[in-house]
Amino acid sequence: MPIYEYHCDKCDHNFEYLVFGSDEPECPECKSGGVHKLMSACGFVSKGSGGQTVSRAAADSSCSGCSATSCTSCGH
């Protein structure tokens, strides 16, 4: 069962929701059903060439000094 991040269009609240089957989330603040799923930063773990564990997160930026979570803002 995945956990998704949502944004409420009515009260501007962001929240996480554990999805069971075909559940439809509602905002925990204002109880509105007008919510949309956000693009979440995910992480992964892989083994490097020497067997060492290499951990990265999708929100890590490859640009120094860039605080964006996506490279679409700077083109890299």
LORO-750288 format. One line per field, with one value per residue: residue number from 1; z, y negated, x of N, C-alpha, C in turn; residue in one letter; chain. Coordinates in Angstrom, 2 decimals. Atoms other than C-alpha are relative to their C-alpha. Layout:
! LORO-750288
seq <- c(NUM,...)
n_Z <- c(Z,...)
n_Y <- c(Y,...)
n_X <- c(X,...)
ca_Z <- c(Z,...)
ca_Y <- c(Y,...)
ca_X <- c(X,...)
c_Z <- c(Z,...)
c_Y <- c(Y,...)
c_X <- c(X,...)
type <- c(a,...)
mol <- c(A,...)
//
This chain:
! LORO-750288
seq <- c(1,2,3,4,5,6,7,8,9,10,11,12,13,14,15,16,17,18,19,20,21,22,23,24,25,26,27,28,29,30,31,32,33,34,35,36,37,38,39,40,41,42,43,44,45,46,47,48,49,50,51,52,53,54,55,56,57,58,59,60,61,62,63,64,65,66,67,68,69,70,71,72,73,74,75,76)
n_Z <- c(0.00,0.11,-0.61,0.98,-0.48,0.64,-0.26,-0.01,0.78,-0.75,-1.14,0.30,-0.94,0.54,-0.95,0.50,-0.15,0.26,0.91,-0.07,1.15,0.79,-0.90,0.48,-1.18,-0.24,-0.79,-1.44,-0.61,0.31,0.44,1.41,0.89,1.11,-0.22,1.10,-0.38,0.28,0.42,-1.19,0.16,-0.46,-0.20,0.38,-0.51,0.95,-0.34,0.85,0.64,-1.02,-0.94,-0.99,0.20,0.45,-0.17,0.59,0.01,1.22,-0.29,-0.01,1.21,0.54,0.15,-1.28,-0.31,0.47,-1.02,0.65,-0.08,1.37,0.88,1.03,-0.26,0.47,1.26,-0.09)
n_Y <- c(1.17,1.17,1.28,1.07,1.36,0.71,1.42,0.39,1.20,0.90,0.68,0.08,-0.86,-1.19,-1.10,-1.34,-0.88,-1.40,-0.42,-1.38,-0.30,1.13,1.12,1.37,0.81,1.32,0.82,-0.16,1.31,0.58,-1.12,0.15,-1.06,0.65,-0.13,-0.63,-0.67,0.72,-0.79,-0.22,-0.35,-1.36,-0.33,-1.35,-0.49,-0.92,-0.43,0.54,-0.99,-0.72,-0.63,0.95,0.48,1.38,0.44,1.29,0.36,0.71,1.43,0.52,0.76,-0.17,1.32,0.59,1.23,-0.08,-0.60,-0.58,-1.45,-0.47,0.72,0.73,1.43,0.57,-0.61,-1.01)
n_X <- c(0.84,-0.87,0.34,-0.11,0.13,1.11,0.18,1.41,0.25,0.87,-0.66,-1.44,-0.72,-0.66,0.09,-0.27,1.15,-0.26,1.06,0.48,0.86,0.48,0.33,-0.08,-0.36,0.57,-0.90,0.23,0.26,1.31,0.85,0.32,-0.43,-0.69,-1.45,-0.72,-1.23,-1.23,-1.16,-0.81,-1.40,-0.22,-1.40,-0.38,-1.29,-0.63,-1.35,-1.04,-0.86,-0.76,0.92,0.45,1.36,0.10,1.38,0.30,1.41,0.34,0.02,-1.37,-0.26,-1.33,-0.60,-0.40,0.72,1.38,0.86,1.17,0.10,0.10,-0.91,0.73,-0.08,-1.26,-0.37,-1.07)
ca_Z <- c(0.00,-1.17,0.62,-1.69,-1.13,-1.89,-2.07,-1.16,-3.69,-1.18,1.86,0.31,2.76,1.81,3.38,2.99,2.54,2.76,-0.16,0.36,-2.93,-4.62,-1.66,-2.53,-0.12,1.45,3.09,6.83,7.52,5.70,4.62,0.96,-1.74,-4.12,-3.78,-6.30,-6.08,-5.89,-7.54,-4.67,-4.36,-4.14,-3.09,-4.11,-2.91,-5.26,-5.01,-6.35,-8.34,-5.16,-3.42,-1.34,-0.86,-2.72,-1.60,-3.50,-3.42,-6.45,-4.72,-4.62,-7.09,-9.41,-9.57,-6.84,-5.18,-6.77,-4.36,-6.93,-6.65,-10.42,-13.13,-15.31,-13.62,-14.70,-17.72,-16.41)
ca_Y <- c(0.00,-3.19,-6.51,-9.45,-13.17,-15.35,-19.04,-20.46,-22.98,-24.46,-25.22,-24.88,-22.12,-19.41,-15.97,-12.30,-9.55,-5.78,-4.35,-1.15,0.19,-2.44,-4.86,-8.48,-10.85,-13.92,-16.79,-16.16,-19.91,-20.98,-17.57,-18.67,-16.02,-18.53,-17.24,-16.29,-14.04,-15.69,-14.47,-12.96,-12.78,-9.17,-7.59,-4.54,-2.43,-0.74,1.06,-0.70,1.04,2.00,3.35,0.20,-1.08,-4.28,-6.11,-9.01,-10.87,-12.21,-15.59,-15.85,-18.50,-18.01,-21.75,-23.44,-26.17,-25.04,-24.37,-23.11,-19.56,-19.30,-20.22,-21.65,-25.02,-25.44,-23.14,-20.75)
ca_X <- c(0.00,1.69,1.75,1.08,1.43,-1.60,-2.45,-5.86,-7.15,-9.59,-7.38,-3.88,-2.86,-0.32,-0.68,0.24,-2.33,-1.92,-3.92,-5.91,-7.31,-9.46,-9.63,-10.30,-8.50,-10.01,-8.18,-7.68,-7.92,-11.09,-12.53,-12.65,-12.44,-10.84,-7.28,-4.63,-1.61,1.80,4.98,6.94,10.70,11.71,14.96,16.89,19.80,22.22,25.53,28.60,31.31,33.21,30.09,29.63,26.09,25.30,22.15,20.60,17.33,15.52,15.32,19.13,20.19,23.13,23.75,25.75,23.73,20.46,17.62,15.11,13.83,13.57,16.04,13.27,13.76,17.39,17.59,20.25)
c_Z <- c(0.00,0.78,-1.06,0.70,-0.81,0.39,-0.09,-0.75,0.77,1.08,-0.14,0.96,-0.74,1.06,-0.69,0.28,-0.39,-0.78,0.16,-1.18,-0.79,0.88,-0.71,1.21,0.10,0.91,1.49,0.71,-0.24,-0.51,-1.45,-0.78,-1.20,0.22,-1.24,0.50,-0.42,-0.50,1.21,-0.37,0.55,0.16,-0.47,0.60,-1.04,0.48,-1.00,-0.53,1.01,1.02,1.07,-0.33,-0.34,0.11,-0.60,0.13,-1.27,0.21,0.07,-1.32,-0.48,-0.17,1.37,0.19,-0.45,1.08,-0.60,0.17,-1.39,-0.87,-1.11,0.20,-0.53,-1.29,0.05,0.25)
c_Y <- c(-1.24,-1.20,-1.06,-1.35,-0.70,-1.46,-0.31,-1.32,-1.03,-0.78,-0.07,0.83,1.19,1.09,1.30,0.88,1.42,0.56,1.49,0.22,-1.24,-1.16,-1.33,-0.89,-1.27,-0.74,0.18,-1.32,-0.49,1.03,-0.11,1.21,-0.54,-0.01,0.59,0.52,-0.84,0.96,0.10,0.26,1.40,0.23,1.40,0.33,0.96,0.34,-0.59,1.11,0.81,0.68,-0.95,-0.47,-1.48,-0.40,-1.39,-0.24,-0.78,-1.51,-0.60,-0.71,0.25,-1.33,-0.53,-1.31,0.00,0.67,0.63,1.52,0.62,-0.82,-0.75,-1.50,-0.62,0.63,1.02,1.37)
c_X <- c(0.89,-0.53,0.24,-0.10,-1.08,0.01,-1.49,-0.16,-0.82,0.75,1.52,0.86,0.62,-0.04,0.36,-1.21,0.39,-1.19,-0.28,-0.93,-0.36,-0.45,0.14,0.29,-0.83,0.96,-0.29,-0.30,-1.42,-1.01,-0.45,0.51,0.77,1.50,0.64,1.34,1.20,1.07,0.91,1.45,0.19,1.50,0.29,1.35,0.54,1.40,0.98,0.89,0.81,-0.88,-0.50,-1.42,0.02,-1.46,-0.15,-1.49,-0.28,0.00,1.40,0.25,1.42,0.71,0.42,-0.75,-1.44,-0.84,-1.24,0.00,-0.15,0.92,-0.72,0.12,1.28,0.50,1.11,-0.58)
type <- c(m,p,i,y,e,y,h,c,d,k,c,d,h,n,f,e,y,l,v,f,g,s,d,e,p,e,c,p,e,c,k,s,g,g,v,h,k,l,m,s,a,c,g,f,v,s,k,g,s,g,g,q,t,v,s,r,a,a,a,d,s,s,c,s,g,c,s,a,t,s,c,t,s,c,g,h)
mol <- c(A,A,A,A,A,A,A,A,A,A,A,A,A,A,A,A,A,A,A,A,A,A,A,A,A,A,A,A,A,A,A,A,A,A,A,A,A,A,A,A,A,A,A,A,A,A,A,A,A,A,A,A,A,A,A,A,A,A,A,A,A,A,A,A,A,A,A,A,A,A,A,A,A,A,A,A)
//
